[in-house]
Amino acid sequence: MRERLWARVHGRVQGVGFRWHVLRRAQALELSGWVRNRADGSIEVLAEGPRNVLIQLLDALRRGPAAARVIRVEESWSEAWLQQVGFEVRD
């Protein structure tokens, strides 16, 4: 069963390759969704797929790339409903 993970990552997460880190991980995990910068300096992620795979993405969000410093990750779970195939970086 597909589920949806919404997450917002806070800390030093913009300007350090975080979106590309998420993109590569999500594509490797064959998830659907997107990642984008927020005006407040956080990163927002919406991903859909099997829960066990989404948990792997959530772990990657908590670690981030080497140059990032993640302070906290907000998360919310719900049923999947995107019709999108693939994962993308949004502006």
URQUIUR-V457694 format. One record per pair of residues at least 6 apart in sequence whose C-alpha atoms are under 6 Angstrom apart, sorted by the first residue. I is the first residue (numbers start at 1). J is the second residue. D is the distance in Angstrom with one decimal. If there is no record, write none. Layout:
I_J_D + I_J_D
This chain:
1_50_6.0 + 2_49_4.6 + 2_50_4.7 + 2_80_5.7 + 3_48_5.5 + 3_49_5.5 + 3_50_5.9 + 3_51_6.0 + 3_79_4.7 + 3_80_4.5 + 4_47_5.7 + 4_48_4.4 + 4_77_5.7 + 4_78_5.2 + 4_79_5.5 + 4_80_4.7 + 5_46_5.8 + 5_47_5.3 + 5_76_5.9 + 5_77_4.9 + 6_45_5.7 + 6_46_4.6 + 6_75_5.7 + 6_76_5.2 + 7_44_5.8 + 7_45_5.1 + 7_74_5.4 + 7_75_4.4 + 8_43_5.6 + 8_44_4.5 + 8_73_5.7 + 8_74_5.2 + 9_42_5.5 + 9_43_5.1 + 9_73_4.6 + 10_42_4.9 + 10_70_6.0 + 10_71_5.6 + 10_72_5.3 + 11_69_5.7 + 11_70_4.7 + 11_71_4.7 + 12_68_5.4 + 12_69_4.9 + 13_68_5.3 + 16_67_5.6 + 16_68_5.9 + 31_48_5.8 + 31_49_5.4 + 32_47_5.6 + 32_48_5.2 + 32_85_5.4 + 32_86_4.5 + 32_87_4.8 + 33_46_5.4 + 33_47_4.4 + 33_87_4.7 + 34_45_5.9 + 34_46_5.5 + 34_87_5.3 + 34_88_4.7 + 34_89_5.6 + 35_44_5.7 + 35_45_4.4 + 35_89_5.1 + 36_43_5.8 + 36_44_5.4 + 36_89_5.9 + 36_90_5.0 + 36_91_5.8 + 37_43_4.7 + 48_80_6.0
